[in-house]
Amino acid sequence: MKTMKCILQYPDNRSNVAYGTVYISSERQAIHGVPLQDDCYKVSIDEVIKGAAFLPYQNGDIKTVEEAHKAFAAWPKYLVKCDKKIPQMRSTQDDECKSSKKQKKSFITRDSIGKHTRSTFNKTKQI
């Protein structure tokens, strides 16, 4: 898992509401057991700028930036700003889907099952 320091912005006016850390992983992430949406990052709020600002995605009883201080939250990717570009981590789940699409489909016919059974029967009969 990779981490980067970031600034978290509010959706309406794009004002900065907190300094935080974004957690980037190729594994599927969750916050308090809830799977993270594809358009969000898992972030922790390290320093509050505007505590009364509501979280873009409320987390149980935690509704404001102040309440989420030192906790994890889901934050829309387009509202997470870092000094460097946030790397796009390829998911292992994505790799599995791509490889399964590339596999050739193979079919077993009744004739091939019958031939296999007969040849096995003939070999055991000869012994």
N, CA, C and O of each residue as an XYZ file, in Angstrom:
508
protein
N       0.850     -1.175      0.000
C       0.000      0.000      0.000
C       0.895      1.238      0.000
O       1.894      1.303      0.717
N       0.521      2.196     -0.805
C       1.279      3.431     -0.918
C       0.470      4.568     -0.300
O      -0.757      4.589     -0.404
N       1.155      5.510      0.341
C       0.475      6.670      0.918
C       1.084      7.957      0.371
O       2.263      8.007      0.023
N       0.257      8.989      0.304
C       0.703     10.312     -0.133
C      -0.048     11.366      0.665
O      -1.233     11.205      0.956
N       0.639     12.440      1.016
C      -0.011     13.571      1.679
C      -0.854     14.320      0.650
O      -0.478     14.422     -0.518
N      -1.998     14.843      1.096
C      -2.905     15.487      0.155
C      -3.722     16.586      0.827
O      -3.717     16.740      2.048
N      -4.418     17.335     -0.006
C      -5.393     18.322      0.449
C      -6.758     17.821     -0.004
O      -6.930     17.401     -1.149
N      -7.718     17.871      0.900
C      -9.073     17.411      0.593
C      -9.962     18.628      0.370
O      -9.991     19.549      1.185
N     -10.679     18.618     -0.736
C     -11.527     19.749     -1.093
C     -12.997     19.391     -0.949
O     -13.382     18.222     -0.938
N     -13.811     20.452     -0.837
C     -15.252     20.291     -0.700
C     -15.906     20.353     -2.078
O     -15.491     21.158     -2.912
N     -16.914     19.528     -2.337
C     -17.501     19.446     -3.682
C     -18.118     20.739     -4.223
O     -17.949     21.043     -5.404
N     -18.823     21.500     -3.395
C     -19.564     22.658     -3.915
C     -18.672     23.766     -4.466
O     -18.842     24.195     -5.608
N     -17.732     24.224     -3.664
C     -16.932     25.373     -4.091
C     -15.440     25.058     -4.210
O     -14.624     25.960     -4.404
N     -15.097     23.806     -4.097
C     -13.708     23.341     -4.206
C     -12.772     24.013     -3.196
O     -11.580     24.169     -3.461
N     -13.306     24.402     -2.056
C     -12.449     24.989     -1.025
C     -11.760     23.866     -0.253
O     -12.300     22.768     -0.122
N     -10.577     24.149      0.250
C      -9.820     23.169      1.024
C     -10.450     23.027      2.408
O     -10.672     24.016      3.106
N     -10.735     21.776      2.797
C     -11.366     21.547      4.096
C     -10.475     20.770      5.059
O     -10.709     20.787      6.267
N      -9.444     20.082      4.530
C      -8.568     19.304      5.410
C      -7.282     18.916      4.695
O      -7.212     18.864      3.467
N      -6.268     18.647      5.508
C      -5.041     18.011      5.026
C      -5.148     16.549      5.423
O      -5.602     16.224      6.520
N      -4.734     15.684      4.536
C      -4.872     14.270      4.845
C      -3.824     13.409      4.186
O      -2.835     13.895      3.638
N      -4.068     12.125      4.253
C      -3.219     11.121      3.624
C      -4.112     10.230      2.778
O      -5.134      9.728      3.246
N      -3.714     10.042      1.528
C      -4.465      9.152      0.641
C      -3.763      7.792      0.636
O      -2.536      7.717      0.583
N      -4.549      6.732      0.691
C      -4.037      5.360      0.720
C      -4.354      4.702     -0.618
O      -5.518      4.545     -0.988
N      -3.300      4.319     -1.338
C      -3.460      3.744     -2.673
C      -3.033      2.286     -2.624
O      -1.949      1.960     -2.139
N      -3.888      1.423     -3.127
C      -3.597     -0.011     -3.088
C      -4.171     -0.692     -4.315
O      -5.160     -0.237     -4.889
N      -3.542     -1.784     -4.711
C      -4.076     -2.573     -5.817
C      -5.146     -3.547     -5.320
O      -5.858     -4.158     -6.117
N      -5.251     -3.682     -4.021
C      -6.279     -4.547     -3.429
C      -7.579     -3.765     -3.276
O      -7.574     -2.536     -3.217
N      -8.662     -4.474     -3.214
C      -9.968     -3.847     -2.984
C      -9.978     -3.283     -1.571
O      -9.672     -4.004     -0.621
N     -10.325     -2.002     -1.410
C     -10.294     -1.363     -0.100
C     -11.697     -1.204      0.473
O     -12.692     -1.166     -0.251
N     -11.737     -1.113      1.797
C     -12.997     -0.894      2.501
C     -12.738      0.054      3.666
O     -11.622      0.154      4.177
N     -13.790      0.741      4.068
C     -13.722      1.613      5.238
C     -14.792      1.143      6.208
O     -15.985      1.207      5.915
N     -14.355      0.673      7.358
C     -15.252      0.123      8.382
C     -16.162     -0.958      7.794
O     -17.355     -1.011      8.093
N     -15.585     -1.810      6.963
C     -16.314     -2.934      6.386
C     -17.136     -2.612      5.149
O     -17.721     -3.514      4.549
N     -17.193     -1.345      4.756
C     -17.967     -0.949      3.577
C     -17.005     -0.816      2.396
O     -16.046     -0.048      2.475
N     -17.241     -1.552      1.296
C     -16.341     -1.465      0.138
C     -16.267     -0.038     -0.411
O     -17.269      0.674     -0.479
N     -15.075      0.351     -0.794
C     -14.835      1.687     -1.326
C     -15.304      1.758     -2.775
O     -15.030      0.852     -3.562
N     -16.006      2.825     -3.129
C     -16.467      3.011     -4.504
C     -15.266      3.266     -5.412
O     -14.233      3.760     -4.961
N     -15.406      2.929     -6.687
C     -14.310      3.087     -7.646
C     -13.896      4.544     -7.857
O     -12.748      4.810     -8.213
N     -14.803      5.477     -7.644
C     -14.483      6.888     -7.887
C     -13.982      7.607     -6.630
O     -13.917      8.836     -6.604
N     -13.628      6.844     -5.589
C     -13.168      7.431     -4.327
C     -11.817      6.874     -3.908
O     -11.421      5.775     -4.297
N     -11.119      7.675     -3.097
C      -9.901      7.222     -2.433
C     -10.206      7.014     -0.957
O     -11.098      7.647     -0.394
N      -9.457      6.129     -0.353
C      -9.486      5.980      1.100
C      -8.498      7.008      1.640
O      -7.318      6.983      1.291
N      -8.979      7.910      2.492
C      -8.116      8.950      3.047
C      -8.258      8.981      4.565
O      -9.264      8.547      5.125
N      -7.226      9.503      5.207
C      -7.341      9.821      6.630
C      -7.216     11.331      6.749
O      -6.441     11.959      6.028
N      -7.973     11.900      7.651
C      -7.954     13.347      7.850
C      -6.963     13.640      8.969
O      -7.190     13.303     10.131
N      -5.851     14.281      8.585
C      -4.758     14.534      9.525
C      -4.879     15.886     10.221
O      -4.572     16.011     11.406
N      -5.328     16.894      9.479
C      -5.453     18.240     10.042
C      -6.702     18.902      9.461
O      -6.901     18.922      8.246
N      -7.520     19.431     10.328
C      -8.796     20.022      9.924
C      -8.608     21.499      9.577
O      -7.968     22.239     10.322
N      -9.168     21.922      8.443
C      -9.184     23.338      8.063
C     -10.579     23.909      8.327
O     -10.719     24.948      8.973
N     -11.596     23.228      7.828
C     -12.994     23.652      8.027
C     -13.764     22.488      8.647
O     -14.299     21.634      7.940
N     -13.808     22.471      9.948
C     -14.394     21.358     10.687
C     -15.880     21.166     10.479
O     -16.379     20.046     10.592
N     -16.604     22.242     10.176
C     -18.060     22.145     10.020
C     -18.473     21.608      8.651
O     -19.647     21.314      8.426
N     -17.514     21.480      7.738
C     -17.837     20.973      6.395
C     -18.295     19.520      6.490
O     -17.709     18.711      7.210
N     -19.351     19.211      5.749
C     -19.854     17.838      5.735
C     -18.960     16.957      4.868
O     -18.396     17.414      3.873
N     -18.840     15.703      5.253
C     -18.084     14.743      4.447
C     -18.844     14.477      3.149
O     -20.074     14.447      3.156
N     -18.139     14.285      2.043
C     -18.826     13.954      0.789
C     -19.624     12.651      0.902
O     -20.702     12.523      0.320
N     -19.087     11.690      1.653
C     -19.774     10.417      1.910
C     -19.735     10.189      3.415
O     -18.683      9.896      3.982
N     -20.881     10.326      4.047
C     -20.929     10.177      5.495
C     -20.698      8.728      5.884
O     -21.063      7.798      5.165
N     -20.087      8.569      7.034
C     -19.654      7.257      7.486
C     -20.294      6.960      8.840
O     -19.725      7.276      9.885
N     -21.468      6.357      8.817
C     -22.164      6.067     10.072
C     -22.547      7.352     10.781
O     -23.240      8.199     10.216
N     -22.096      7.497     12.021
C     -22.401      8.695     12.811
C     -21.468      9.856     12.489
O     -21.718     10.982     12.916
N     -20.405      9.601     11.749
C     -19.432     10.638     11.411
C     -19.937     11.394     10.183
O     -20.045     10.835      9.091
N     -20.245     12.681     10.385
C     -20.838     13.467      9.302
C     -19.986     14.655      8.867
O     -20.085     15.095      7.722
N     -19.151     15.179      9.760
C     -18.362     16.366      9.429
C     -16.866     16.049      9.408
O     -16.422     15.010      9.897
N     -16.114     16.967      8.832
C     -14.658     16.823      8.766
C     -14.077     16.773     10.179
O     -13.160     15.995     10.445
N     -14.602     17.594     11.079
C     -14.115     17.606     12.470
C     -14.312     16.241     13.135
O     -13.421     15.751     13.828
N     -15.459     15.642     12.926
C     -15.745     14.332     13.522
C     -14.866     13.232     12.914
O     -14.599     12.217     13.558
N     -14.423     13.440     11.678
C     -13.602     12.441     10.988
C     -12.105     12.642     11.220
O     -11.289     11.906     10.666
N     -11.740     13.634     12.035
C     -10.322     13.899     12.309
C      -9.655     12.647     12.878
O     -10.155     12.047     13.830
N      -8.528     12.261     12.291
C      -7.750     11.067     12.673
C      -8.489      9.760     12.356
O      -8.217      8.723     12.961
N      -9.415      9.820     11.413
C     -10.163      8.620     11.018
C     -10.117      8.476      9.496
O      -9.687      9.385      8.786
N     -10.566      7.322      9.013
C     -10.639      7.083      7.570
C     -11.965      7.578      7.020
O     -12.992      7.557      7.700
N     -11.915      8.026      5.766
C     -13.127      8.466      5.075
C     -12.968      8.188      3.586
O     -11.852      8.084      3.076
N     -14.089      8.070      2.904
C     -14.086      7.952      1.442
C     -14.157      9.365      0.882
O     -14.985     10.166      1.315
N     -13.283      9.675     -0.088
C     -13.262     11.021     -0.659
C     -13.208     10.908     -2.175
O     -12.397     10.146     -2.702
N     -14.059     11.654     -2.895
C     -14.042     11.581     -4.363
C     -12.655     11.888     -4.929
O     -11.990     12.829     -4.496
N     -12.239     11.096     -5.883
C     -10.889     11.236     -6.449
C     -10.631     12.633     -6.997
O      -9.530     13.163     -6.842
N     -11.627     13.235     -7.632
C     -11.400     14.544     -8.243
C     -11.246     15.665     -7.208
O     -10.888     16.787     -7.565
N     -11.511     15.371     -5.940
C     -11.379     16.372     -4.878
C     -10.173     16.120     -3.972
O     -10.029     16.763     -2.932
N      -9.312     15.187     -4.367
C      -8.083     14.899     -3.622
C      -6.922     15.482     -4.417
O      -6.665     15.061     -5.545
N      -6.223     16.444     -3.834
C      -5.129     17.135     -4.526
C      -3.804     16.835     -3.833
O      -3.672     16.993     -2.619
N      -2.823     16.401     -4.627
C      -1.482     16.098     -4.118
C      -0.450     16.878     -4.929
O      -0.727     17.328     -6.041
N       0.747     17.029     -4.355
C       1.830     17.702     -5.080
C       2.221     16.913     -6.327
O       2.488     17.489     -7.382
N       2.251     15.605     -6.192
C       2.593     14.729     -7.313
C       1.332     14.031     -7.796
O       0.330     13.953     -7.085
N       1.407     13.528     -9.017
C       0.276     12.787     -9.574
C       0.079     11.492     -8.783
O       1.041     10.781     -8.491
N      -1.154     11.200     -8.446
C      -1.471      9.979     -7.712
C      -1.402      8.808     -8.693
O      -2.094      8.813     -9.711
N      -0.576      7.811     -8.395
C      -0.442      6.689     -9.338
C      -1.720      5.864     -9.419
O      -2.431      5.684     -8.430
N      -1.988      5.378    -10.602
C      -3.132      4.487    -10.803
C      -2.665      3.066    -10.539
O      -1.894      2.506    -11.320
N      -3.122      2.489     -9.457
C      -2.736      1.125     -9.108
C      -3.678      0.164     -9.813
O      -4.900      0.298     -9.734
N      -3.092     -0.810    -10.504
C      -3.909     -1.822    -11.163
C      -4.376     -2.822    -10.132
O      -3.589     -3.319     -9.326
N      -5.628     -3.104    -10.164
C      -6.208     -4.047     -9.220
C      -5.918     -5.474     -9.656
O      -5.965     -5.787    -10.845
N      -5.621     -6.333     -8.702
C      -5.433     -7.750     -9.022
C      -6.748     -8.340     -9.494
O      -6.764     -9.294    -10.272
N      -7.845     -7.776     -9.027
C      -9.160     -8.232     -9.461
C      -9.348     -7.904    -10.945
O      -9.920     -8.707    -11.681
N      -8.873     -6.730    -11.397
C      -8.950     -6.361    -12.810
C      -8.138     -7.323    -13.664
O      -8.577     -7.727    -14.741
N      -6.945     -7.693    -13.180
C      -6.088     -8.621    -13.918
C      -6.770     -9.971    -14.104
O      -6.683    -10.577    -15.173
N      -7.448    -10.439    -13.057
C      -8.134    -11.728    -13.143
C      -9.248    -11.674    -14.182
O      -9.446    -12.626    -14.938
N      -9.974    -10.557    -14.217
C     -11.059    -10.414    -15.193
C     -10.514    -10.401    -16.611
O     -11.079    -11.039    -17.500
N      -9.415     -9.674    -16.833
C      -8.832     -9.587    -18.166
C      -8.313    -10.940    -18.628
O      -8.512    -11.318    -19.782
N      -7.649    -11.674    -17.738
C      -7.095    -12.960    -18.145
C      -8.194    -13.975    -18.418
O      -8.040    -14.829    -19.291
N      -9.295    -13.897    -17.690
C     -10.377    -14.848    -17.931
C     -11.059    -14.563    -19.265
O     -11.596    -15.478    -19.889
N     -11.045    -13.313    -19.711
C     -11.644    -12.980    -20.998
C     -10.785    -13.490    -22.148
O     -11.309    -13.771    -23.226
N      -9.473    -13.616    -21.942
C      -8.562    -14.047    -22.992
C      -8.554    -15.563    -23.172
O      -8.102    -16.057    -24.205
N      -9.038    -16.293    -22.201
C      -8.998    -17.744    -22.289
C      -9.932    -18.239    -23.383
O     -11.039    -17.732    -23.562
N      -9.452    -19.249    -24.111
C     -10.291    -19.856    -25.132
C     -11.314    -20.752    -24.460
O     -11.039    -21.401    -23.451
N     -12.485    -20.768    -25.040
C     -13.516    -21.652    -24.524
C     -13.284    -23.033    -25.112
O     -13.010    -23.169    -26.304
N     -13.393    -24.044    -24.287
C     -13.258    -25.410    -24.784
C     -14.512    -26.183    -24.410
O     -15.082    -26.008    -23.333
N     -14.915    -27.031    -25.321
C     -16.127    -27.804    -25.113
C     -15.800    -29.289    -25.188
O     -14.932    -29.710    -25.953
N     -16.489    -30.051    -24.404
C     -16.345    -31.504    -24.447
C     -17.624    -32.056    -25.065
O     -18.730    -31.768    -24.607
N     -17.450    -32.846    -26.103
C     -18.621    -33.425    -26.770
C     -18.918    -34.790    -26.183
O     -18.082    -35.391    -25.508
N     -20.108    -35.263    -26.447
C     -20.487    -36.599    -25.965
C     -19.603    -37.672    -26.590
O     -19.254    -38.657    -25.940
N     -19.242    -37.473    -27.864
C     -18.398    -38.453    -28.548
C     -17.043    -38.587    -27.866
O     -16.543    -39.697    -27.681
N     -16.446    -37.447    -27.489
C     -15.122    -37.521    -26.862
C     -15.204    -38.167    -25.485
O     -14.265    -38.842    -25.064
N     -16.302    -37.972    -24.784
C     -16.468    -38.623    -23.480
C     -16.602    -40.127    -23.686
O     -16.006    -40.917    -22.954
N     -17.387    -40.514    -24.683
C     -17.579    -41.931    -24.966
C     -16.283    -42.603    -25.384
O     -16.001    -43.720    -24.950
N     -15.486    -41.941    -26.220
C     -14.206    -42.499    -26.662
C     -13.268    -42.680    -25.486
O     -12.596    -43.704    -25.370
N     -13.224    -41.674    -24.607
C     -12.333    -41.747    -23.446
C     -12.747    -42.906    -22.543
O     -11.899    -43.646    -22.044
N     -14.032    -43.058    -22.339
C     -14.525    -44.123    -21.471
C     -14.245    -45.494    -22.089
O     -13.807    -46.409    -21.392
N     -14.495    -45.640    -23.397
C     -14.263    -46.922    -24.061
C     -12.785    -47.276    -24.072
O     -12.423    -48.429    -23.839
N     -11.914    -46.284    -24.345
C     -10.483    -46.595    -24.403
C      -9.968    -46.984    -23.024
O      -9.113    -47.863    -22.912
N     -10.468    -46.348    -21.983
C     -10.066    -46.712    -20.625
C     -10.563    -48.117    -20.306
O      -9.849    -48.906    -19.689
N     -11.787    -48.427    -20.724
C     -12.360    -49.753    -20.487
C     -11.562    -50.823    -21.227
O     -11.285    -51.888    -20.675
N     -11.186    -50.537    -22.494
C     -10.428    -51.500    -23.288
C      -9.056    -51.767    -22.682
O      -8.589    -52.905    -22.701
N      -8.403    -50.739    -22.145
C      -7.081    -50.919    -21.539
C      -7.172    -51.798    -20.305
O      -6.311    -52.652    -20.091
N      -8.183    -51.608    -19.503
C      -8.311    -52.413    -18.287
C      -8.721    -53.840    -18.635
O      -8.382    -54.775    -17.909
N      -9.444    -54.014    -19.736
C      -9.890    -55.334    -20.152
C      -8.713    -56.165    -20.662
O      -8.683    -57.382    -20.479
N      -7.728    -55.496    -21.311
C      -6.586    -56.206    -21.876
C      -5.662    -56.735    -20.793
O      -4.955    -57.714    -21.031
N      -5.638    -56.147    -19.651
C      -4.707    -56.541    -18.583
C      -5.102    -57.806    -17.937
O      -4.422    -58.271    -17.022
